[in-house]
Amino acid sequence: MKSFACGDVVPGCGRSFTAADESGILAQVAGHAAADHGLTDVPPALVEQVRAHIVPA
């Protein structure tokens, strides 16, 4: 299992995600980015920041 806290990349955001693997986290984060942060297209640099903050759950 892996986890990611959005606040590690976007200060003030309290959402966190858990999934079996990195791709599961990234899928959840993409939906969250669109719905809650208005990012319909997640830039590669942001994806790399998210990847850098994914940790074992």
C-alpha positions in Angstrom: 0.0 0.0 0.0 1.0 3.6 -0.7 -0.2 6.9 0.6 0.0 10.6 -0.4 -1.0 13.7 1.5 -1.9 16.6 -0.9 -0.8 19.1 1.7 2.8 17.9 1.1 2.6 19.6 -2.3 -0.2 22.0 -2.0 0.0 23.9 1.4 -3.3 24.0 3.2 -4.9 21.0 1.5 -6.0 18.3 3.9 -6.8 15.5 1.5 -4.9 12.3 1.6 -5.0 9.2 -0.6 -4.2 5.5 -0.2 -3.9 2.9 -2.9 -2.2 -0.4 -3.7 0.4 1.3 -5.9 1.6 4.6 -7.4 -0.7 4.5 -10.4 -3.7 4.2 -8.0 -2.5 7.2 -6.1 -1.9 9.2 -9.3 -5.4 8.4 -10.6 -7.0 9.6 -7.4 -4.9 12.7 -7.3 -5.8 13.6 -10.9 -9.5 13.5 -10.0 -8.9 15.6 -6.8 -6.7 18.1 -8.7 -9.5 18.7 -11.2 -12.4 18.7 -8.7 -10.8 20.6 -5.8 -7.9 22.6 -7.3 -9.3 23.4 -10.8 -6.4 21.6 -12.6 -7.9 19.7 -15.6 -4.4 19.1 -17.0 -1.8 18.1 -14.4 1.6 19.4 -15.4 4.5 16.8 -15.5 6.4 18.8 -12.9 3.5 18.5 -10.5 3.2 14.7 -11.2 6.9 14.4 -10.2 6.3 16.3 -7.0 3.5 14.0 -6.1 5.6 10.9 -6.9 8.4 12.3 -4.7 5.9 12.5 -1.7 4.3 9.0 -2.1 5.2 6.9 0.9 4.4 3.4 2.1 1.1 3.2 3.9 
